Amino acid sequence: MLSQSQEAQAPLLLSHVQPEVFLAVIEYLYTNSVTFNNAIALEVLTSSIEYGLNDLRKFSSLLRCSTVTLSQMAAVQGLRRQGLFPPIK
């Protein structure tokens, strides 16, 4: 295990997260509100599920439902079949 000084110096890399998605999640965590567009809504939804942010999940789900395309719905169905996308309540 690293000492505290070594841990503080090591950067945290989130290479699988787009910067815009990360900023939207951070905005939600700090303000309990969020501003994002349809281009990143599916990724924000995926991050909200991954990090257990249920209110953000519901909000991004509503946005996605209003603008979903057939290919995006197919991607969501694939995630559901794998157990990675729970039903929205």
Buried (B, 14 or more C-beta within 10 A) or exposed (E): EEEEEEEEEEEEEEEEBBEBBBBBBEBBEEEEEBEBEEEBBBBBBBBBBEEEBEEBBBBBBEBBEEEBEEEBEEBBEEBEEEEEBEEEE
